[in-house]
């Protein structure tokens, strides 16, 4: 893939006079792994809401693969190739990881047909490959509700990948995880970044250091600065508005 997969041009979002985003200009290349950080209230979740069509910009526009997404519904934007992972895992707790992935691979069929029909060998290979990628092959056949929080997060990321999106939006994937689970999520995202464009919203700076190639800092709804993790951490503006409050 070449070119810009995502661009926002002068995007402003106002809620009853409060500007959650202010003239936000952002772009990322196809095939890029980008991390977006910023203090609470910086506009990070609103940023994802605008990309996915959940919220319409008051001003400006969003371009996905060069196409203006204005007037498109959330469903239509998702079908263009944007997949979003929310902070809380959205998985079927009473089904196994295998069944969760199978359903996601088979959205065009109804749930019962997916569960009880015979899967084509190609689909079984796809599911098995996804389970290996997310490190859950050994737990493929237990109820997803019995997985640890970190394993549930990895399962949902696998379900997102099963939809074959061009752009993965991942919102704070390591909140509440142990150090080991956090590391595993990071390694998974780095592996997926070899074949996907990924935008990660995150607070955990150790995790950001693990995965970041380029970091964008949001502050009060605008881009404060961008660069490597070292450049961002040493920027006096970032230290003042964000990192300083964590030390």
C-alpha positions in Angstrom: 0.0 0.0 0.0 1.2 3.5 -0.8 0.0 7.0 0.0 -2.0 8.3 2.9 -4.6 6.0 4.3 -6.1 8.6 6.7 -6.2 12.4 6.7 -8.2 14.9 8.6 -8.3 18.5 7.3 -9.2 21.3 9.7 -11.6 19.1 11.6 -13.5 20.8 14.4 -16.1 19.1 16.5 -18.3 21.3 18.8 -20.6 19.9 21.6 -22.8 22.7 22.8 -20.1 25.3 22.2 -17.3 23.1 23.7 -14.7 22.3 21.0 -13.6 18.7 21.5 -11.5 19.0 18.3 -10.1 22.3 17.0 -8.9 22.5 13.4 -7.3 19.1 13.7 -4.9 18.3 10.9 -3.6 14.7 10.9 -2.4 12.2 8.4 -0.8 8.7 8.4 0.6 6.6 5.7 -0.7 3.2 4.5 1.1 0.5 6.4 2.0 2.8 9.3 1.7 2.1 13.0 0.9 5.4 14.7 0.4 6.0 18.4 -1.7 9.0 19.6 -1.2 10.2 23.2 -2.5 13.1 25.2 -4.0 14.1 28.6 -7.6 13.4 29.5 -9.8 15.8 27.5 -7.4 16.1 24.6 -10.0 14.8 22.2 -8.6 11.3 21.6 -11.9 9.4 21.7 -13.7 12.1 19.7 -10.9 11.7 17.1 -11.8 8.0 16.7 -15.5 8.8 16.7 -15.0 11.2 13.8 -12.9 8.7 11.8 -15.6 6.0 12.2 -18.5 8.3 11.5 -20.0 8.1 15.0 -19.6 11.8 15.2 -19.8 14.2 12.3 -17.3 17.1 12.2 -18.8 20.6 12.7 -16.2 21.8 10.2 -13.5 20.2 8.1 -13.4 16.7 6.6 -12.0 13.2 7.0 -10.4 11.3 4.1 -10.0 7.6 4.1 -7.9 6.2 1.3 -8.5 9.6 -0.4 -12.3 9.4 -0.1 -14.3 12.0 1.9 -16.4 10.1 4.4 -18.9 12.9 5.0 -22.5 11.7 4.7 -21.4 8.0 5.1 -22.9 6.0 8.0 -20.8 4.2 10.5 -21.7 0.9 8.8 -20.7 2.3 5.4 -17.4 3.6 6.7 -16.7 0.2 8.4 -17.3 -1.5 5.1 -14.7 0.7 3.4 -12.1 -1.0 5.6 -12.0 0.6 9.1 -12.2 -1.6 12.1 -12.3 -0.3 15.7 -11.4 -1.9 18.9 -13.0 -0.3 22.0 -11.5 -0.1 25.5 -13.8 -2.9 26.8 -13.6 -6.2 24.9 -16.7 -6.9 22.8 -16.6 -10.7 22.5 -19.1 -13.5 22.9 -18.3 -14.7 26.4 -20.3 -17.9 26.1 -18.5 -19.0 22.9 -15.0 -20.3 22.5 -12.2 -18.2 20.9 -12.5 -20.5 17.9 -16.3 -19.8 17.6 -15.8 -16.1 18.1 -13.3 -15.9 15.3 -15.4 -18.2 13.1 -18.5 -16.0 13.4 -16.4 -12.9 12.6 -15.0 -14.5 9.5 -18.5 -15.5 8.5 -20.6 -12.4 9.0 -22.6 -13.1 5.9 -24.0 -16.3 7.4 -26.3 -16.4 10.4 -24.9 -17.4 13.8 -26.5 -20.9 13.9 -25.3 -21.8 10.5 -21.8 -20.7 11.4 -21.7 -22.7 14.6 -23.2 -25.9 13.4 -22.3 -25.9 9.7 -19.2 -27.6 8.5 -16.4 -25.0 8.0 -14.6 -25.1 4.7 -11.0 -26.1 5.1 -9.8 -22.7 4.0 -11.8 -21.0 6.7 -10.5 -23.4 9.3 -7.0 -22.6 8.3 -7.8 -18.9 8.6 -9.2 -19.3 12.1 -6.3 -21.5 13.2 -3.8 -19.0 11.9 -5.5 -16.2 13.7 -5.5 -18.2 17.0 -1.8 -18.7 16.5 -1.2 -15.0 15.8 -3.0 -13.9 19.0 -1.5 -16.7 21.1 -4.7 -18.5 22.0 -4.3 -21.8 20.1 -4.1 -23.7 23.4 -7.3 -22.1 24.6 -9.2 -22.3 21.4 -12.0 -24.5 22.8 -12.7 -23.0 26.3 -15.4 -20.4 26.9 -14.1 -16.9 26.2 -15.5 -15.8 29.5 -12.8 -17.9 31.2 -10.0 -16.0 29.5 -7.9 -13.5 31.4 -8.5 -9.8 30.6 -5.4 -9.6 28.4 -6.5 -12.8 26.5 -9.9 -11.2 25.9 -8.2 -8.1 24.5 -6.1 -10.3 22.2 -9.2 -12.2 21.1 -11.0 -9.0 20.2 -8.0 -7.8 18.2 -8.1 -11.1 16.4 -11.8 -10.7 15.7 -11.0 -7.2 14.3 -8.3 -8.7 12.0 -10.7 -11.4 10.9 -12.8 -8.6 9.3 -9.8 -7.8 7.0 -9.9 -4.0 7.6 -7.3 -1.8 5.9 -7.0 0.4 9.1 -7.2 -0.9 12.7 -8.2 1.7 15.3 -7.2 0.4 18.8 -8.4 2.4 21.8 -6.3 1.9 25.0 -5.7 -1.8 24.6 -3.6 -2.3 27.8 -5.7 -0.5 30.4 -5.9 -2.7 33.5 -3.4 -5.3 32.2 -0.5 -6.9 33.9 3.0 -6.1 32.7 3.3 -9.5 30.9 -0.2 -9.1 29.2 0.8 -5.5 28.2 4.0 -6.8 26.6 2.0 -9.5 24.8 -0.4 -7.0 23.3 2.5 -4.9 22.2 4.2 -7.8 20.4 0.8 -8.7 18.8 0.4 -5.2 17.4 3.9 -5.0 16.2 3.4 -8.3 14.3 0.1 -7.1 12.8 1.8 -3.8 11.8 3.8 -5.7 9.2 0.6 -6.2 7.2 -1.9 -3.5 8.5 -2.2 0.2 9.1 -2.8 0.6 12.8 -3.7 3.7 14.9 -3.4 3.2 18.7 -4.7 5.5 21.4 -2.8 5.0 24.6 -1.9 6.4 28.1 0.6 3.8 29.2 4.0 5.3 28.3 6.0 2.1 28.8 3.7 0.5 26.3 4.1 3.4 23.9 7.9 3.0 24.1 7.5 -0.7 23.3 5.5 -0.2 20.1 5.9 3.4 18.9 7.5 4.4 15.7 5.8 7.8 15.3 3.9 9.5 18.1 1.2 12.2 17.7 0.4 14.3 20.8 -3.1 15.7 21.1 -3.8 18.7 23.4 -7.1 20.5 23.6 -8.3 19.0 20.4 -5.3 19.8 18.2 -2.0 18.3 17.3 0.6 19.6 19.8 3.6 17.8 18.2 4.7 14.7 16.4 7.8 12.7 16.2 9.7 9.7 17.6 9.0 8.8 21.2 12.3 10.4 22.2 11.5 13.6 20.4 8.1 13.8 21.9 9.2 13.0 25.5 11.9 15.7 25.3 9.6 18.4 23.8 9.0 21.1 26.5 5.4 21.5 25.5 4.7 17.8 26.0 6.5 17.7 29.3 4.3 20.7 30.5 0.9 19.4 29.4 1.2 15.7 29.7 4.3 13.9 30.9 5.0 16.3 33.7 1.7 15.4 35.4 2.7 11.7 35.5 6.1 12.1 37.3 
